[in-house]
Amino acid sequence: MNRALFLVAVVGCETREPPPPAQVHWTFDGWQTAQDTNSRDPLGVFIADLPSDQLTSGREIIFTFYWQREQRWEGTNYSVVVE
């Protein structure tokens, strides 16, 4: 199965300490619909594994983070275009 893997540690973390858990709020269709995926910590780095089997070259994934411990949104949308 083809999967997209995002490292939550890269975004919103200004220190060298591990990031807190987050919920990834994401869309494959420009926010017409949206999904939420909780991050998990299998190796000391929080990740969120998003299904990407429906993505073809040129499709865009837009996402943001909800930091669960702090109960706040990241405040920025990020995007990745599949090549």
Secondary structure, 3 states (H helix, E strand, C coil): CCEEEEEHHHCCCCCCCCCCCEEEEEECCCCCCCEEEECECCCCCCEEEEECCCCCCCCEEEEEEEECCCCEECCCCEEEECC
